[in-house]
Amino acid sequence: MSPRSAIEQLVVRMSATSSKTEEILEKDKRYCSYGDTVHYADPPKIFTQCDGSYLFDENGTPYLDLQMWYSAVNFGYKNRRLNNALKQAGLKK
């Protein structure tokens, strides 16, 4: 059996992540309410992680979240200072 080329490995990896995205979109259709949510892209963009002011897709591409002001994340995702303060407050109980 010959080793896979880099291109073949990339195609396999992209197919695997795409199936995860499809699974998330299917759950979105089945379980999410559309009364308060709006998808601005069709299909909606799926993000796998976040940090500070950025969201990252399954390929690690960063996207600046320009709607952070709109919700509870206006201090940034994974805000270490706020997380530490909440942990300390919880320890004082």
C-alpha positions, 0 to 999 in steps of 0.5 A: 500500500502506497503512502497518501500524497499530501493532497489526498490527506488534505482532501480526506481531512477536509471531508471529515470536517465538512461532515461535522459542519453538515451535522451541526447545520442539520441540528441547527435546522432541527432544534434551533428557534428562528424567532430570535436568531438570524443567519446572515449567510446561507448556509450559516458559517460554523465556527470551531473556536473563539478567542478575544474578538475573533471566531475561527472556522474549521480551517483555523481562519480567523474572523473578526466578530463585528457583532460582539457589541450585540450580546454578552460577549462584548468583553471578548471571548474567553476573557481571562480577566473576567473569568479569573474574577468570576472564579475568585468570586465563586471561591469566596462563597 
